[in-house]
């Protein structure tokens, strides 16, 4: 028999008592798991390796990041040209 609310109307399936009783242990497990982690703001925290080294990125990395879009466009154009040439040769 479907579960009903006190007024006798059928509610959403997640409003039923059995669903809520199954959901409660899941919430408790989740909360316990989160509480098991150390605070990242605590200096004793094992998960936090380095917050800020104040070291800049290597010049080669900065150059690569700044030029990667142009490189992609250039290489993509070469790839498309080869495809068009291949199709033209077949036709």
TIRO-2110 file (N, C-alpha, C; in Angstrom, 1 decimal):
// TIRO-2110
0.8, -1.2, 0.0, N, 1, A
0.0, 0.0, 0.0, CA, 1, A
0.9, 1.2, 0.0, C, 1, A
0.6, 2.2, -0.9, N, 2, A
1.5, 3.4, -0.9, CA, 2, A
1.4, 4.2, 0.4, C, 2, A
2.5, 4.8, 0.7, N, 3, A
2.5, 5.7, 1.9, CA, 3, A
1.8, 7.0, 1.7, C, 3, A
1.1, 7.5, 2.7, N, 4, A
0.4, 8.7, 2.5, CA, 4, A
0.7, 9.7, 3.6, C, 4, A
0.5, 10.9, 3.4, N, 5, A
0.7, 11.9, 4.5, CA, 5, A
-0.5, 11.9, 5.4, C, 5, A
-0.4, 12.7, 6.5, N, 6, A
-1.5, 12.6, 7.5, CA, 6, A
-2.9, 13.0, 6.9, C, 6, A
-2.9, 13.8, 5.9, N, 7, A
-4.2, 14.2, 5.3, CA, 7, A
-4.8, 13.1, 4.4, C, 7, A
-4.0, 12.1, 4.1, N, 8, A
-4.5, 11.0, 3.3, CA, 8, A
-4.1, 11.2, 1.8, C, 8, A
-3.5, 12.3, 1.5, N, 9, A
-3.1, 12.5, 0.1, CA, 9, A
-1.7, 11.9, -0.2, C, 9, A
-1.6, 11.4, -1.4, N, 10, A
-0.3, 10.8, -1.8, CA, 10, A
0.7, 11.9, -2.1, C, 10, A
1.9, 11.9, -1.6, N, 11, A
2.9, 12.9, -1.8, CA, 11, A
3.9, 12.3, -2.8, C, 11, A
5.0, 13.1, -3.0, N, 12, A
6.1, 12.7, -3.8, CA, 12, A
6.7, 11.4, -3.2, C, 12, A
7.2, 10.5, -4.0, N, 13, A
7.8, 9.3, -3.5, CA, 13, A
8.9, 9.5, -2.4, C, 13, A
9.6, 10.6, -2.5, N, 14, A
10.7, 10.8, -1.6, CA, 14, A
10.2, 11.4, -0.3, C, 14, A
8.9, 11.7, -0.2, N, 15, A
8.4, 12.2, 1.1, CA, 15, A
7.9, 11.1, 2.0, C, 15, A
7.9, 9.8, 1.5, N, 16, A
7.5, 8.7, 2.3, CA, 16, A
8.4, 8.4, 3.4, C, 16, A
7.9, 7.8, 4.4, N, 17, A
8.7, 7.4, 5.6, CA, 17, A
9.8, 6.5, 5.3, C, 17, A
9.6, 5.4, 4.5, N, 18, A
10.6, 4.5, 4.2, CA, 18, A
11.8, 5.1, 3.4, C, 18, A
11.5, 6.0, 2.5, N, 19, A
12.5, 6.7, 1.8, CA, 19, A
13.4, 7.6, 2.7, C, 19, A
12.7, 8.3, 3.6, N, 20, A
13.4, 9.1, 4.5, CA, 20, A
14.3, 8.3, 5.5, C, 20, A
13.8, 7.1, 5.9, N, 21, A
14.5, 6.3, 6.8, CA, 21, A
15.8, 5.7, 6.1, C, 21, A
15.7, 5.5, 4.8, N, 22, A
16.9, 5.0, 4.0, CA, 22, A
17.9, 6.2, 3.8, C, 22, A
17.3, 7.4, 3.7, N, 23, A
18.1, 8.5, 3.3, CA, 23, A
18.9, 9.0, 4.6, C, 23, A
18.3, 8.9, 5.7, N, 24, A
19.0, 9.4, 7.0, CA, 24, A
20.4, 8.8, 7.2, C, 24, A
20.5, 7.5, 7.1, N, 25, A
21.9, 6.9, 7.3, CA, 25, A
22.9, 7.4, 6.3, C, 25, A
22.4, 7.7, 5.1, N, 26, A
23.3, 8.2, 4.0, CA, 26, A
23.8, 9.6, 4.4, C, 26, A
22.9, 10.4, 4.9, N, 27, A
23.3, 11.7, 5.3, CA, 27, A
24.2, 11.7, 6.5, C, 27, A
24.0, 10.8, 7.4, N, 28, A
24.9, 10.6, 8.6, CA, 28, A
26.2, 10.2, 8.1, C, 28, A
26.3, 9.2, 7.2, N, 29, A
27.6, 8.8, 6.7, CA, 29, A
28.4, 9.9, 6.0, C, 29, A
27.6, 10.7, 5.2, N, 30, A
28.3, 11.8, 4.5, CA, 30, A
28.8, 12.8, 5.5, C, 30, A
28.0, 13.2, 6.5, N, 31, A
28.5, 14.1, 7.5, CA, 31, A
29.7, 13.6, 8.2, C, 31, A
29.7, 12.4, 8.6, N, 32, A
30.8, 11.8, 9.3, CA, 32, A
32.1, 11.8, 8.5, C, 32, A
31.9, 11.5, 7.2, N, 33, A
33.0, 11.5, 6.3, CA, 33, A
33.6, 12.9, 6.2, C, 33, A
32.8, 14.0, 6.0, N, 34, A
33.2, 15.3, 5.9, CA, 34, A
33.9, 15.8, 7.2, C, 34, A
33.3, 15.4, 8.3, N, 35, A
33.9, 15.7, 9.6, CA, 35, A
35.3, 15.1, 9.9, C, 35, A
35.5, 14.0, 9.1, N, 36, A
36.8, 13.3, 9.3, CA, 36, A
38.0, 14.0, 8.6, C, 36, A
37.7, 15.0, 7.7, N, 37, A
38.7, 15.7, 7.1, CA, 37, A
39.2, 16.8, 8.0, C, 37, A
40.5, 17.1, 7.8, N, 38, A
41.1, 18.3, 8.6, CA, 38, A
40.7, 19.6, 7.9, C, 38, A
40.8, 20.6, 8.7, N, 39, A
40.5, 22.0, 8.2, CA, 39, A
41.7, 22.4, 7.3, C, 39, A
41.5, 22.9, 6.1, N, 40, A
42.6, 23.3, 5.2, CA, 40, A
43.2, 24.6, 5.8, C, 40, A
42.6, 25.2, 6.7, N, 41, A
43.1, 26.4, 7.3, CA, 41, A
43.9, 26.2, 8.5, C, 41, A
44.0, 24.9, 9.0, N, 42, A
44.7, 24.5, 10.2, CA, 42, A
46.1, 24.2, 9.7, C, 42, A
47.1, 24.7, 10.3, N, 43, A
48.5, 24.4, 9.9, CA, 43, A
48.9, 23.0, 10.1, C, 43, A
48.1, 22.2, 10.9, N, 44, A
48.4, 20.8, 11.2, CA, 44, A
47.8, 19.9, 10.2, C, 44, A
47.0, 20.5, 9.3, N, 45, A
46.3, 19.7, 8.3, CA, 45, A
47.2, 18.9, 7.4, C, 45, A
47.0, 17.6, 7.2, N, 46, A
47.8, 16.7, 6.4, CA, 46, A
47.5, 16.9, 4.9, C, 46, A
46.3, 17.3, 4.5, N, 47, A
45.9, 17.4, 3.1, CA, 47, A
46.5, 18.6, 2.5, C, 47, A
46.8, 19.7, 3.2, N, 48, A
47.3, 20.9, 2.7, CA, 48, A
48.8, 20.8, 2.5, C, 48, A
49.3, 20.9, 1.3, N, 49, A
50.7, 20.8, 1.1, CA, 49, A
51.4, 22.2, 1.1, C, 49, A
50.9, 23.0, 0.2, N, 50, A
51.4, 24.4, 0.1, CA, 50, A
50.3, 25.3, -0.3, C, 50, A
50.1, 26.4, 0.4, N, 51, A
49.0, 27.3, 0.1, CA, 51, A
49.5, 28.3, -0.9, C, 51, A
50.6, 28.9, -0.7, N, 52, A
51.1, 29.9, -1.6, CA, 52, A
52.7, 30.0, -1.5, C, 52, A
53.3, 29.6, -2.6, N, 53, A
54.8, 29.6, -2.6, CA, 53, A
55.3, 31.0, -3.0, C, 53, A
54.5, 31.8, -3.6, N, 54, A
54.8, 33.1, -4.2, CA, 54, A
55.9, 33.0, -5.3, C, 54, A
55.9, 31.8, -5.9, N, 55, A
56.8, 31.6, -7.0, CA, 55, A
56.0, 31.7, -8.3, C, 55, A
56.6, 32.4, -9.3, N, 56, A
55.9, 32.6, -10.5, CA, 56, A
56.2, 31.4, -11.4, C, 56, A
55.4, 31.3, -12.5, N, 57, A
55.6, 30.2, -13.4, CA, 57, A
56.8, 30.4, -14.2, C, 57, A
57.4, 29.3, -14.7, N, 58, A
58.5, 29.4, -15.6, CA, 58, A
58.2, 30.1, -16.9, C, 58, A
59.2, 30.8, -17.4, N, 59, A
59.0, 31.6, -18.7, CA, 59, A
58.5, 30.8, -19.8, C, 59, A
59.0, 29.5, -19.9, N, 60, A
58.6, 28.7, -21.0, CA, 60, A
57.1, 28.3, -20.9, C, 60, A
56.6, 28.1, -19.7, N, 61, A
55.2, 27.8, -19.5, CA, 61, A
54.3, 29.0, -19.8, C, 61, A
54.7, 30.1, -19.4, N, 62, A
54.0, 31.4, -19.7, CA, 62, A
53.9, 31.6, -21.2, C, 62, A
55.0, 31.4, -21.9, N, 63, A
55.1, 31.6, -23.4, CA, 63, A
54.1, 30.5, -24.0, C, 63, A
54.2, 29.3, -23.6, N, 64, A
53.3, 28.3, -24.2, CA, 64, A
51.9, 28.6, -24.0, C, 64, A
51.5, 29.0, -22.8, N, 65, A
50.1, 29.3, -22.6, CA, 65, A
49.6, 30.5, -23.4, C, 65, A
50.5, 31.5, -23.6, N, 66, A
50.1, 32.7, -24.4, CA, 66, A
50.1, 32.4, -25.9, C, 66, A
50.8, 31.4, -26.4, N, 67, A
50.8, 31.1, -27.8, CA, 67, A
50.0, 29.9, -28.2, C, 67, A
49.4, 29.2, -27.3, N, 68, A
48.8, 27.9, -27.6, CA, 68, A
47.6, 28.1, -28.6, C, 68, A
46.9, 29.2, -28.5, N, 69, A
45.7, 29.4, -29.3, CA, 69, A
46.2, 29.6, -30.8, C, 69, A
47.2, 30.4, -31.0, N, 70, A
47.7, 30.6, -32.3, CA, 70, A
48.3, 29.3, -32.9, C, 70, A
49.0, 28.6, -32.1, N, 71, A
49.5, 27.3, -32.6, CA, 71, A
48.4, 26.4, -33.0, C, 71, A
47.3, 26.3, -32.2, N, 72, A
46.2, 25.4, -32.5, CA, 72, A
45.5, 25.8, -33.8, C, 72, A
45.3, 27.1, -34.0, N, 73, A
44.7, 27.6, -35.3, CA, 73, A
45.6, 27.3, -36.5, C, 73, A
46.9, 27.5, -36.3, N, 74, A
47.9, 27.2, -37.4, CA, 74, A
47.9, 25.7, -37.7, C, 74, A
48.0, 24.8, -36.7, N, 75, A
48.0, 23.4, -37.0, CA, 75, A
46.7, 22.9, -37.5, C, 75, A
45.6, 23.4, -36.9, N, 76, A
44.2, 23.1, -37.4, CA, 76, A
44.1, 23.4, -38.9, C, 76, A
44.6, 24.6, -39.3, N, 77, A
44.5, 25.0, -40.7, CA, 77, A
45.3, 24.0, -41.6, C, 77, A
46.4, 23.6, -41.1, N, 78, A
47.2, 22.6, -41.9, CA, 78, A
46.5, 21.3, -42.1, C, 78, A
45.9, 20.9, -41.0, N, 79, A
45.1, 19.6, -41.0, CA, 79, A
43.9, 19.7, -42.0, C, 79, A
43.2, 20.8, -41.9, N, 80, A
42.1, 20.9, -42.8, CA, 80, A
42.5, 21.0, -44.3, C, 80, A
43.6, 21.7, -44.5, N, 81, A
44.1, 21.8, -45.9, CA, 81, A
44.5, 20.5, -46.4, C, 81, A
45.2, 19.6, -45.6, N, 82, A
45.5, 18.3, -46.0, CA, 82, A
44.3, 17.5, -46.4, C, 82, A
43.2, 17.6, -45.6, N, 83, A
42.0, 16.9, -45.8, CA, 83, A
41.3, 17.4, -47.1, C, 83, A
41.3, 18.7, -47.3, N, 84, A
40.7, 19.2, -48.6, CA, 84, A
41.5, 18.7, -49.8, C, 84, A
42.9, 18.7, -49.7, N, 85, A
43.7, 18.2, -50.8, CA, 85, A
43.5, 16.8, -51.1, C, 85, A
43.3, 16.0, -50.0, N, 86, A
43.1, 14.5, -50.2, CA, 86, A
41.7, 14.3, -50.9, C, 86, A
40.7, 15.0, -50.4, N, 87, A
39.4, 14.9, -51.1, CA, 87, A
39.4, 15.3, -52.5, C, 87, A
40.2, 16.4, -52.8, N, 88, A
40.3, 16.9, -54.2, CA, 88, A
40.9, 15.9, -55.0, C, 88, A
42.0, 15.2, -54.5, N, 89, A
42.7, 14.2, -55.3, CA, 89, A
41.8, 13.0, -55.6, C, 89, A
40.9, 12.7, -54.7, N, 90, A
40.0, 11.5, -54.9, CA, 90, A
38.9, 11.8, -55.9, C, 90, A
38.4, 13.1, -55.8, N, 91, A
37.3, 13.5, -56.7, CA, 91, A
37.9, 13.8, -58.0, C, 91, A
END
